[in-house]
């Protein structure tokens, strides 16, 4: 199963039109937004938003939050990840932050420290913070009523 995951990630790399690449020896400070796929092999210090796939290569590092259609992480990410589709954390990947995704694959030897929220559909992923907060508010008000 692990082999299939790795092969699918490499197949996605070759089929995806990548319009933005941050090269291995490049440091970018600031937020980045793109309607197409992004690949990061260098360092990004800021939030990343793309309408397609985000690929963090084995040498890539991102400090900030991610919002994308799908994500493949082979490098290091320190921030929250929200994807409408599939998120893959490869064996060389390290993620410190929370995940919101419809589908999640974590390879053996990958590092993940955070919480994961699975969404039933892309519509539920538009603002993942609202539903837990609403649930918590109604729960706390119910508890007050019982006292």
N, C-alpha and C positions, 0 to 999 in steps of 0.2 A: 504494500500500500504506500509506503514511504517513497518508493521508486516512482510510482505513478504521479505522485504530487510533484516531485522534482521535474519529471519530464513535462508535465503540463505547464509548469512555470516557464521552462525554456521554450516550449512551443508558443506560449503567449508572448514572450519576448520577441520572437521572430515575426509574428503576425501583427503586432500592435504598431500603429504609426506613432512614433514618438516625435513630438514637435519640440520638446525642450529637454536638453541634457545638461546636467551640471557635472562637469568632468572631474576625474579623480583628484587632481591637485587644485581644485577650485573651492573657494569659500564664498558663500553668498549669505549676506546678512539682510534679512527682510522677508516679508511675506511674498509668496508667489501664487499666481492663479493662471490656469490654462484651460481652454476648452478641449484640448487634446491630452494625450498621455505625456507623462513626465518620467524621466529616469534620472536618479541621483546617484552618482558614484563619488562625489565630493562631499562637502559639508554645507548643509543648509541650516541657518539659525533663524527660524521664523516658521510661520504657518504655511501649509501647502494645501491648496484647493485645486482639484482638477476634475473635469467632467468625465474623464475616461480612467485609464489605469495609471497607478503610481507604482513605479518600480524603484526600490532602494537596493542598489547593488551591494555586493559583499564589502566594498570599501566605503560605501555611503553612510552618512550620519545625518540625522535630522533631529533638531531640538525645537519642538513646536508641535502643534496639532495638525492632523491630517483629515481631509475630507475628500473622498474620491468614489468612483464607481466600484473599483476593485483595487487591491493593493497586494504586492508581493514584496516582502521584507527579507532581505538577505544580510543587511547591515544592521546599524544601530538606530533606534528611535527612542527618544525621551519625550513623550507627549501622548495625547489621546488620539485614537484612530476611529473614525466613523466612515464606514463604507456601506453603500447601498447594496452591494453584491457580495463577492467573495474576498476574504482576506486570507493570505497565506503567509505564515511565519516559517521561513526555511530553517534548516539545521544550523546555519551560521548566523541567523537573525537573533537580535536582542531587542525586546520591547519592554520599556518601563512606562506604563500608562494603561488607560482603560480602552477596551475595544467595544464598538457597537457594529455588528455585522449581521447579514442574513445567513452567510455561510463562513465557516472558519476551519482552516487546516493549520495545525501546528506540528511540524516535523520533530522527530526525536532529536535531542541535543539543542533544540532552540530554547531561548530564555524568555519567559514572559512573567512580569510582575505587575499585576493589576486586576481589574474586574472585567468580566465579559458579559455583554448583554446581546442576546440573539434576537433579531427582529424577524417577524413572520413575512414581511414584504417590504418593498422599498418605501412605501408610503409611511410605514411606522418609523422609518429612520430619519425623517425630516427634522425632528427635534427630540432626540432620545431622552433629554433631561426632564421633559414635561411630565411624562406619565408616572415615573417613580415619585416625583415631587407631589403630584396630585394624590397619589395613593397614600403617601406619608401624611399629607394634610388631613385627608378624610379619616385615616387611622387615628391620628392624634386627637381630632375633634371627637371621634367616637369614644376614645378613652376618657376625655373630659366629661362627656355626657354620662358615662357610667359611674363616675365618682360622685 
